[in-house]
Amino acid sequence: TACGENGTTVRYPAKGGTDGFPVNICEKASAWEFFTVAEALKGRVHGVWGRMSSVQDEKGAPAFRLNVDKFLQENSATSLRLNVDGAAFARHFPQGVASRTLVLHARSGEVRTDKLEVVLVLSNGQPWGTNVELTPEWRDIRISLDSLRYFAHWHAPSISATDKPDIARLQAVNFCFGRWLYPATYTQSHSIEISSLHVE
């Protein structure tokens, strides 16, 4: 968890040992980052092969770029799943769990890459997602948890009428883009750039 200078470093016990590892605890819930760029660059790309690289956003903060040459096959896509820790966030910021908005700081790496699928995966396996609009300029994209659709096509278990996405149970975020998003330009290269994800 990266909070810049707005945090205090604590140590969690490591499994099987007592040394633990450092974790930066933020002073404000809105400063809590659900993943770091360094962690993202270690992630595994699924689907069409893509190149990941380190870049910077408009403020010079670290960001990652994922680029794909083309999406030729029917239904071809590229995805990157990043593990996040909504439970840790809930422990340190119980007041922040009431938030129903996540803020993604991102942009398109190519003008034609104007959409991105974002899916929140909960600890019980439930996937909730939406498509967001990307622009060539860096901007905060607000994702309302109440606007997310349940992705039953992920062969996920059925849900009840009371089920809804919950930040405290957030376990992973899946970023995906592919041929179905760009019907007129899928034979050309596409890329996305992301620097942060936090609560509002």
Short mmCIF file of the C-alpha atoms (twelve columns), coordinates in Angstrom:
data_MODEL
# 
_entry.id   MODEL 
# 
loop_
_atom_site.group_PDB 
_atom_site.id 
_atom_site.type_symbol 
_atom_site.label_atom_id 
_atom_site.label_alt_id 
_atom_site.label_comp_id 
_atom_site.label_asym_id 
_atom_site.label_seq_id 
_atom_site.Cartn_x 
_atom_site.Cartn_y 
_atom_site.Cartn_z 
_atom_site.pdbx_PDB_model_num 
ATOM 1   C CA . THR A 1   0.000   0.000   0.000   1 
ATOM 2   C CA . ALA A 2   1.527   3.289   -1.091  1 
ATOM 3   C CA . CYS A 3   0.466   6.528   0.608   1 
ATOM 4   C CA . GLY A 4   3.383   8.789   -0.179  1 
ATOM 5   C CA . GLU A 5   4.347   10.798  2.887   1 
ATOM 6   C CA . ASN A 6   0.861   10.555  4.383   1 
ATOM 7   C CA . GLY A 7   1.391   7.398   6.351   1 
ATOM 8   C CA . THR A 8   3.051   5.476   9.122   1 
ATOM 9   C CA . THR A 9   4.962   2.257   8.583   1 
ATOM 10  C CA . VAL A 10  3.897   -0.735  10.668  1 
ATOM 11  C CA . ARG A 11  4.859   -4.383  10.463  1 
ATOM 12  C CA . TYR A 12  2.571   -7.331  10.011  1 
ATOM 13  C CA . PRO A 13  3.723   -10.733 11.281  1 
ATOM 14  C CA . ALA A 14  4.968   -12.888 8.445   1 
ATOM 15  C CA . LYS A 15  3.626   -16.397 8.117   1 
ATOM 16  C CA . GLY A 16  5.906   -18.815 9.912   1 
ATOM 17  C CA . GLY A 17  8.083   -16.063 11.356  1 
ATOM 18  C CA . THR A 18  8.166   -12.975 13.519  1 
ATOM 19  C CA . ASP A 19  10.005  -10.454 11.373  1 
ATOM 20  C CA . GLY A 20  6.951   -9.441  9.379   1 
ATOM 21  C CA . PHE A 21  6.999   -7.017  6.493   1 
ATOM 22  C CA . PRO A 22  6.537   -3.225  6.328   1 
ATOM 23  C CA . VAL A 23  3.141   -1.797  5.455   1 
ATOM 24  C CA . ASN A 24  2.520   1.910   5.070   1 
ATOM 25  C CA . ILE A 25  -0.731  2.867   6.812   1 
ATOM 26  C CA . CYS A 26  -2.380  5.983   5.415   1 
ATOM 27  C CA . GLU A 27  -3.794  8.792   7.492   1 
ATOM 28  C CA . LYS A 28  -6.809  9.152   5.185   1 
ATOM 29  C CA . ALA A 29  -8.889  6.429   3.593   1 
ATOM 30  C CA . SER A 30  -8.773  8.310   0.285   1 
ATOM 31  C CA . ALA A 31  -4.970  7.973   0.257   1 
ATOM 32  C CA . TRP A 32  -5.058  4.174   0.418   1 
ATOM 33  C CA . GLU A 33  -3.838  2.663   -2.856  1 
ATOM 34  C CA . PHE A 34  -5.210  -0.783  -3.579  1 
ATOM 35  C CA . PHE A 35  -2.118  -1.812  -5.540  1 
ATOM 36  C CA . THR A 36  1.322   -0.518  -6.455  1 
ATOM 37  C CA . VAL A 37  2.727   -0.154  -9.943  1 
ATOM 38  C CA . ALA A 38  5.642   -2.402  -8.962  1 
ATOM 39  C CA . GLU A 39  3.158   -5.157  -8.112  1 
ATOM 40  C CA . ALA A 40  1.267   -4.586  -11.356 1 
ATOM 41  C CA . LEU A 41  4.413   -4.991  -13.424 1 
ATOM 42  C CA . LYS A 42  4.885   -8.435  -11.865 1 
ATOM 43  C CA . GLY A 43  1.371   -9.448  -12.835 1 
ATOM 44  C CA . ARG A 44  0.557   -12.075 -15.416 1 
ATOM 45  C CA . VAL A 45  -1.158  -11.060 -18.639 1 
ATOM 46  C CA . HIS A 46  -3.849  -13.462 -19.841 1 
ATOM 47  C CA . GLY A 47  -5.194  -13.884 -23.359 1 
ATOM 48  C CA . VAL A 48  -3.490  -12.110 -26.237 1 
ATOM 49  C CA . TRP A 49  0.146   -11.449 -25.417 1 
ATOM 50  C CA . GLY A 50  0.811   -7.903  -24.233 1 
ATOM 51  C CA . ARG A 51  3.843   -5.854  -23.268 1 
ATOM 52  C CA . MET A 52  3.943   -4.207  -19.855 1 
ATOM 53  C CA . SER A 53  6.217   -1.288  -19.119 1 
ATOM 54  C CA . SER A 54  6.731   1.413   -16.514 1 
ATOM 55  C CA . VAL A 55  5.659   4.983   -17.362 1 
ATOM 56  C CA . GLN A 56  4.619   8.104   -15.440 1 
ATOM 57  C CA . ASP A 57  1.337   9.944   -15.160 1 
ATOM 58  C CA . GLU A 58  0.898   13.685  -15.675 1 
ATOM 59  C CA . LYS A 59  2.216   14.409  -12.169 1 
ATOM 60  C CA . GLY A 60  5.280   12.209  -12.505 1 
ATOM 61  C CA . ALA A 61  3.832   9.413   -10.360 1 
ATOM 62  C CA . PRO A 62  4.627   5.804   -11.340 1 
ATOM 63  C CA . ALA A 63  2.199   4.151   -13.745 1 
ATOM 64  C CA . PHE A 64  2.112   1.002   -15.821 1 
ATOM 65  C CA . ARG A 65  1.367   0.585   -19.515 1 
ATOM 66  C CA . LEU A 66  -0.071  -2.514  -21.184 1 
ATOM 67  C CA . ASN A 67  0.196   -2.654  -24.973 1 
ATOM 68  C CA . VAL A 68  -1.179  -5.182  -27.467 1 
ATOM 69  C CA . ASP A 69  -0.320  -5.238  -31.176 1 
ATOM 70  C CA . LYS A 70  -3.761  -6.357  -32.419 1 
ATOM 71  C CA . PHE A 71  -6.804  -8.515  -31.677 1 
ATOM 72  C CA . LEU A 72  -7.231  -10.677 -34.760 1 
ATOM 73  C CA . GLN A 73  -9.142  -13.699 -33.484 1 
ATOM 74  C CA . GLU A 74  -12.853 -13.603 -32.701 1 
ATOM 75  C CA . ASN A 75  -13.450 -12.731 -29.029 1 
ATOM 76  C CA . SER A 76  -9.708  -12.162 -28.463 1 
ATOM 77  C CA . ALA A 77  -8.795  -10.000 -25.482 1 
ATOM 78  C CA . THR A 78  -6.050  -9.216  -22.998 1 
ATOM 79  C CA . SER A 79  -6.528  -9.024  -19.251 1 
ATOM 80  C CA . LEU A 80  -4.449  -8.272  -16.182 1 
ATOM 81  C CA . ARG A 81  -5.692  -9.261  -12.739 1 
ATOM 82  C CA . LEU A 82  -4.243  -7.466  -9.722  1 
ATOM 83  C CA . ASN A 83  -4.748  -8.750  -6.191  1 
ATOM 84  C CA . VAL A 84  -5.930  -6.118  -3.729  1 
ATOM 85  C CA . ASP A 85  -6.718  -6.228  -0.016  1 
ATOM 86  C CA . GLY A 86  -10.125 -4.823  0.768   1 
ATOM 87  C CA . ALA A 87  -10.118 -6.592  4.142   1 
ATOM 88  C CA . ALA A 88  -6.974  -4.734  5.261   1 
ATOM 89  C CA . PHE A 89  -8.518  -1.470  4.114   1 
ATOM 90  C CA . ALA A 90  -11.649 -2.210  6.164   1 
ATOM 91  C CA . ARG A 91  -9.594  -2.931  9.283   1 
ATOM 92  C CA . HIS A 92  -7.679  0.337   9.135   1 
ATOM 93  C CA . PHE A 93  -10.463 2.524   7.761   1 
ATOM 94  C CA . PRO A 94  -13.837 1.129   8.876   1 
ATOM 95  C CA . GLN A 95  -15.385 4.487   8.023   1 
ATOM 96  C CA . GLY A 96  -14.120 4.167   4.452   1 
ATOM 97  C CA . VAL A 97  -16.002 0.933   3.853   1 
ATOM 98  C CA . ALA A 98  -19.200 2.956   3.474   1 
ATOM 99  C CA . SER A 99  -17.788 4.527   0.315   1 
ATOM 100 C CA . ARG A 100 -19.537 3.406   -2.840  1 
ATOM 101 C CA . THR A 101 -17.026 4.930   -5.252  1 
ATOM 102 C CA . LEU A 102 -13.594 3.838   -6.439  1 
ATOM 103 C CA . VAL A 103 -11.366 6.251   -8.352  1 
ATOM 104 C CA . LEU A 104 -9.192  4.891   -11.158 1 
ATOM 105 C CA . HIS A 105 -6.496  7.224   -12.483 1 
ATOM 106 C CA . ALA A 106 -5.889  6.151   -16.065 1 
ATOM 107 C CA . ARG A 107 -5.687  7.098   -19.709 1 
ATOM 108 C CA . SER A 108 -5.594  5.495   -23.138 1 
ATOM 109 C CA . GLY A 109 -2.149  4.802   -24.534 1 
ATOM 110 C CA . GLU A 110 -3.586  5.101   -28.054 1 
ATOM 111 C CA . VAL A 111 -6.322  7.496   -29.152 1 
ATOM 112 C CA . ARG A 112 -8.343  4.559   -30.515 1 
ATOM 113 C CA . THR A 113 -8.252  2.734   -27.147 1 
ATOM 114 C CA . ASP A 114 -11.308 4.531   -25.817 1 
ATOM 115 C CA . LYS A 115 -12.762 1.848   -23.533 1 
ATOM 116 C CA . LEU A 116 -11.617 -0.499  -20.776 1 
ATOM 117 C CA . GLU A 117 -13.460 -3.232  -18.905 1 
ATOM 118 C CA . VAL A 118 -12.973 -3.088  -15.129 1 
ATOM 119 C CA . VAL A 119 -14.145 -5.985  -12.970 1 
ATOM 120 C CA . LEU A 120 -14.065 -6.106  -9.172  1 
ATOM 121 C CA . VAL A 121 -13.682 -9.641  -7.835  1 
ATOM 122 C CA . LEU A 122 -14.889 -10.215 -4.271  1 
ATOM 123 C CA . SER A 123 -13.534 -12.706 -1.767  1 
ATOM 124 C CA . ASN A 124 -16.507 -14.995 -2.428  1 
ATOM 125 C CA . GLY A 125 -15.674 -15.075 -6.137  1 
ATOM 126 C CA . GLN A 126 -18.435 -12.724 -7.250  1 
ATOM 127 C CA . PRO A 127 -17.378 -10.584 -10.269 1 
ATOM 128 C CA . TRP A 128 -18.925 -7.131  -10.672 1 
ATOM 129 C CA . GLY A 129 -17.901 -5.040  -13.651 1 
ATOM 130 C CA . THR A 130 -18.428 -2.220  -16.099 1 
ATOM 131 C CA . ASN A 131 -16.839 -0.567  -19.114 1 
ATOM 132 C CA . VAL A 132 -15.222 2.825   -18.536 1 
ATOM 133 C CA . GLU A 133 -14.370 5.502   -21.060 1 
ATOM 134 C CA . LEU A 134 -10.698 6.330   -21.610 1 
ATOM 135 C CA . THR A 135 -9.206  9.517   -23.037 1 
ATOM 136 C CA . PRO A 136 -5.636  10.330  -24.149 1 
ATOM 137 C CA . GLU A 137 -5.415  12.664  -21.138 1 
ATOM 138 C CA . TRP A 138 -4.874  11.387  -17.611 1 
ATOM 139 C CA . ARG A 139 -8.017  11.699  -15.526 1 
ATOM 140 C CA . ASP A 140 -9.809  10.307  -12.499 1 
ATOM 141 C CA . ILE A 141 -12.472 7.817   -13.536 1 
ATOM 142 C CA . ARG A 142 -15.089 7.383   -10.831 1 
ATOM 143 C CA . ILE A 143 -16.587 3.924   -10.625 1 
ATOM 144 C CA . SER A 144 -19.770 3.741   -8.581  1 
ATOM 145 C CA . LEU A 145 -20.174 0.335   -6.989  1 
ATOM 146 C CA . ASP A 146 -23.927 0.727   -7.396  1 
ATOM 147 C CA . SER A 147 -23.530 0.987   -11.187 1 
ATOM 148 C CA . LEU A 148 -21.678 -2.323  -11.577 1 
ATOM 149 C CA . ARG A 149 -23.283 -5.293  -13.328 1 
ATOM 150 C CA . TYR A 150 -22.945 -8.827  -12.071 1 
ATOM 151 C CA . PHE A 151 -20.847 -10.734 -14.614 1 
ATOM 152 C CA . ALA A 152 -22.803 -13.986 -14.716 1 
ATOM 153 C CA . HIS A 153 -21.077 -14.842 -18.028 1 
ATOM 154 C CA . TRP A 154 -17.919 -15.490 -15.979 1 
ATOM 155 C CA . HIS A 155 -19.664 -18.725 -14.929 1 
ATOM 156 C CA . ALA A 156 -19.996 -17.268 -11.453 1 
ATOM 157 C CA . PRO A 157 -22.479 -18.628 -8.901  1 
ATOM 158 C CA . SER A 158 -25.975 -17.209 -8.842  1 
ATOM 159 C CA . ILE A 159 -26.640 -14.283 -6.520  1 
ATOM 160 C CA . SER A 160 -29.543 -13.099 -4.420  1 
ATOM 161 C CA . ALA A 161 -31.393 -9.821  -4.773  1 
ATOM 162 C CA . THR A 162 -29.547 -8.443  -1.747  1 
ATOM 163 C CA . ASP A 163 -26.018 -9.183  -3.014  1 
ATOM 164 C CA . LYS A 164 -23.948 -6.160  -3.993  1 
ATOM 165 C CA . PRO A 165 -20.249 -5.291  -4.349  1 
ATOM 166 C CA . ASP A 166 -18.502 -4.428  -1.103  1 
ATOM 167 C CA . ILE A 167 -15.104 -2.717  -0.745  1 
ATOM 168 C CA . ALA A 168 -14.355 -4.703  2.419   1 
ATOM 169 C CA . ARG A 169 -14.567 -7.926  0.394   1 
ATOM 170 C CA . LEU A 170 -12.596 -6.662  -2.594  1 
ATOM 171 C CA . GLN A 171 -9.935  -9.239  -3.461  1 
ATOM 172 C CA . ALA A 172 -8.856  -8.454  -7.019  1 
ATOM 173 C CA . VAL A 173 -9.350  -6.006  -9.858  1 
ATOM 174 C CA . ASN A 174 -9.347  -7.292  -13.430 1 
ATOM 175 C CA . PHE A 175 -8.563  -4.937  -16.308 1 
ATOM 176 C CA . CYS A 176 -9.528  -6.257  -19.725 1 
ATOM 177 C CA . PHE A 177 -9.655  -4.902  -23.272 1 
ATOM 178 C CA . GLY A 178 -10.170 -6.678  -26.566 1 
ATOM 179 C CA . ARG A 179 -11.723 -6.969  -29.983 1 
ATOM 180 C CA . TRP A 180 -15.316 -6.515  -28.830 1 
ATOM 181 C CA . LEU A 181 -14.522 -3.033  -27.488 1 
ATOM 182 C CA . TYR A 182 -12.932 -1.793  -30.719 1 
ATOM 183 C CA . PRO A 183 -14.905 -3.230  -33.679 1 
ATOM 184 C CA . ALA A 184 -13.444 -0.714  -36.133 1 
ATOM 185 C CA . THR A 185 -9.800  -0.755  -34.994 1 
ATOM 186 C CA . TYR A 186 -9.104  -4.246  -33.592 1 
ATOM 187 C CA . THR A 187 -6.440  -4.867  -36.273 1 
ATOM 188 C CA . GLN A 188 -4.371  -1.982  -34.865 1 
ATOM 189 C CA . SER A 189 -2.375  -1.657  -31.648 1 
ATOM 190 C CA . HIS A 190 -4.088  -0.748  -28.383 1 
ATOM 191 C CA . SER A 191 -2.741  0.213   -24.966 1 
ATOM 192 C CA . ILE A 192 -3.854  1.403   -21.552 1 
ATOM 193 C CA . GLU A 193 -1.997  3.261   -18.803 1 
ATOM 194 C CA . ILE A 194 -2.974  3.148   -15.104 1 
ATOM 195 C CA . SER A 195 -1.354  4.811   -12.093 1 
ATOM 196 C CA . SER A 196 -3.684  4.309   -9.129  1 
ATOM 197 C CA . LEU A 197 -6.909  2.981   -7.648  1 
ATOM 198 C CA . HIS A 198 -8.346  4.365   -4.399  1 
ATOM 199 C CA . VAL A 199 -11.613 5.187   -2.643  1 
ATOM 200 C CA . GLU A 200 -13.247 8.583   -2.893  1 
# 
